[in-house]
Amino acid sequence: MSKKVEQSRAHFDRLYLYPRSSPPITLDHLGKAVYPLLAFFARVLEFQSQKVLRRKLDEEVLTALGNSLTAAASGPYFTDAELQSLFGRSRESMQVVAGLWPRMNLAAPDLRELLADVSRELIPRGDPASATWSEWVGASPEQLEAATEVFRRVSTGEV
């Protein structure tokens, strides 16, 4: 057996924490509890990163993107077949995403792609001067494109 394998078996149940202003902390002899503990820490980190992303997005961007998701999911712009072919999602799935917005993993590449696709497909289908567009989307096509770009830049870490 190699030395690395021996070490990994000897230390599989240890967790090393490196606080910024303190010496490292070793939690050892955790046994099988190490895995749920790691999952918990991962959720905490994800939640913290969500808070950081949300602070970088202003309310107008969040509203424009949320409205576009709602318009695509429940509005008059797409049939069920179009939702499936354009976005690879059912109407129900789109409604779940729209309903969860923005309380979801904003850094997920799938979400970034979905928002870009919705923006790209929604803009040519609507008349920005119409009452329907104002009711469902609310933002101008330029504002929606700008919001999508801001979201892309923030969620990829460019900003």
C-alpha positions as CSV (number, residue, x, y, z in Angstrom):
1,M,0.0,0.0,0.0
2,S,1.4,3.4,-0.9
3,K,2.2,6.0,1.7
4,K,-0.6,8.4,0.5
5,V,-3.2,5.7,0.8
6,E,-2.0,4.9,4.3
7,Q,-2.2,8.5,5.3
8,S,-5.6,9.0,3.8
9,R,-6.9,6.0,5.7
10,A,-5.3,7.2,8.9
11,H,-6.7,10.8,8.5
12,F,-10.0,10.3,6.7
13,D,-12.0,11.4,9.8
14,R,-10.1,14.7,10.4
15,L,-11.2,18.1,9.4
16,Y,-8.7,21.0,9.3
17,L,-10.0,24.5,9.7
18,Y,-7.8,27.5,9.0
19,P,-9.3,30.7,10.6
20,R,-7.9,34.0,9.3
21,S,-6.6,35.3,12.6
22,S,-6.0,32.1,14.6
23,P,-3.9,29.0,14.5
24,P,-5.3,26.1,12.5
25,I,-7.9,23.9,14.2
26,T,-8.0,20.2,13.8
27,L,-11.1,18.2,14.4
28,D,-10.1,14.6,14.5
29,H,-11.7,11.2,15.2
30,L,-15.0,12.4,13.6
31,G,-15.6,9.0,12.0
32,K,-18.5,9.0,9.6
33,A,-19.7,12.3,11.0
34,V,-17.1,14.1,8.9
35,Y,-19.3,13.8,5.8
36,P,-22.4,15.5,7.1
37,L,-20.1,18.1,8.7
38,L,-18.5,18.9,5.4
39,A,-21.9,19.1,3.8
40,F,-23.0,21.6,6.4
41,F,-19.8,23.7,5.9
42,A,-20.4,23.7,2.2
43,R,-24.0,25.0,2.7
44,V,-22.7,27.7,4.9
45,L,-20.1,28.8,2.3
46,E,-22.7,28.7,-0.4
47,F,-25.1,30.8,1.7
48,Q,-22.3,33.3,2.3
49,S,-21.4,33.5,-1.4
50,Q,-25.1,34.1,-2.1
51,K,-25.2,37.0,0.2
52,V,-22.1,38.5,-1.5
53,L,-23.6,38.1,-4.9
54,R,-27.0,39.6,-3.8
55,R,-25.2,42.6,-2.5
56,K,-23.5,43.2,-5.9
57,L,-26.9,43.1,-7.7
58,D,-29.1,46.1,-7.3
59,E,-32.9,45.7,-7.0
60,E,-33.6,46.9,-10.6
61,V,-31.5,44.0,-12.0
62,L,-33.1,41.4,-9.7
63,T,-36.6,42.7,-10.6
64,A,-35.9,42.8,-14.4
65,L,-34.5,39.3,-14.4
66,G,-37.2,37.9,-12.1
67,N,-39.9,39.5,-14.3
68,S,-38.4,38.0,-17.4
69,L,-38.4,34.5,-15.8
70,T,-42.0,35.0,-14.8
71,A,-43.0,36.2,-18.2
72,A,-41.3,33.2,-19.9
73,A,-42.8,30.8,-17.4
74,S,-46.4,32.1,-17.1
75,G,-46.8,34.8,-19.7
76,P,-48.2,34.7,-23.2
77,Y,-44.8,34.6,-24.9
78,F,-44.0,30.9,-25.1
79,T,-46.0,27.7,-25.7
80,D,-45.2,24.6,-23.7
81,A,-43.4,23.1,-26.7
82,E,-41.3,26.3,-27.2
83,L,-40.3,26.3,-23.5
84,Q,-39.1,22.7,-23.9
85,S,-37.3,23.2,-27.2
86,L,-35.7,26.6,-26.4
87,F,-34.9,26.2,-22.8
88,G,-35.0,22.4,-22.2
89,R,-37.6,22.9,-19.4
90,S,-41.2,22.3,-18.9
91,R,-43.6,25.2,-18.0
92,E,-43.7,23.8,-14.4
93,S,-39.9,23.8,-14.1
94,M,-39.7,27.3,-15.4
95,Q,-42.4,28.4,-12.9
96,V,-40.4,26.8,-10.1
97,V,-37.3,28.7,-11.1
98,A,-39.3,32.0,-11.4
99,G,-40.9,31.4,-8.1
100,L,-37.5,30.7,-6.3
101,W,-35.8,33.7,-7.9
102,P,-33.6,35.2,-6.4
103,R,-33.4,32.7,-3.5
104,M,-31.3,30.2,-5.4
105,N,-27.7,29.5,-6.3
106,L,-27.0,32.6,-8.3
107,A,-23.5,31.4,-9.3
108,A,-24.9,28.3,-11.1
109,P,-23.9,28.2,-14.7
110,D,-27.2,26.7,-15.6
111,L,-29.0,29.7,-14.2
112,R,-26.8,32.1,-16.0
113,E,-27.4,30.3,-19.3
114,L,-31.1,30.2,-18.7
115,L,-31.3,33.9,-18.0
116,A,-29.3,34.7,-21.1
117,D,-31.5,32.4,-23.2
118,V,-34.7,33.9,-21.8
119,S,-33.6,37.4,-22.4
120,R,-32.4,36.6,-26.0
121,E,-35.7,34.8,-26.9
122,L,-38.1,37.1,-25.0
123,I,-37.0,40.4,-26.4
124,P,-37.9,39.8,-30.1
125,R,-41.3,38.3,-29.1
126,G,-42.7,41.3,-27.3
127,D,-43.6,44.9,-28.1
128,P,-42.0,47.1,-25.4
129,A,-44.7,49.7,-26.0
130,S,-47.6,47.3,-25.3
131,A,-49.5,46.9,-22.1
132,T,-48.7,43.2,-22.0
133,W,-44.9,43.8,-22.0
134,S,-45.3,46.5,-19.3
135,E,-47.4,44.1,-17.2
136,W,-45.1,41.0,-17.5
137,V,-41.6,42.4,-18.1
138,G,-41.7,46.0,-17.1
139,A,-38.2,46.8,-18.2
140,S,-37.2,48.0,-21.7
141,P,-35.4,45.5,-23.9
142,E,-32.2,47.5,-23.4
143,Q,-32.7,47.4,-19.6
144,L,-33.3,43.6,-19.8
145,E,-30.2,43.1,-21.9
146,A,-28.1,45.3,-19.5
147,A,-29.5,43.4,-16.4
148,T,-28.6,40.1,-18.1
149,E,-25.1,41.3,-18.8
150,V,-24.6,42.7,-15.2
151,F,-25.8,39.3,-13.8
152,R,-23.4,37.4,-16.1
153,R,-20.5,39.6,-15.0
154,V,-21.3,39.4,-11.3
155,S,-22.1,35.6,-11.3
156,T,-18.8,34.8,-13.1
157,G,-16.8,37.0,-10.7
158,E,-15.8,39.6,-13.3
159,V,-17.2,42.3,-11.0
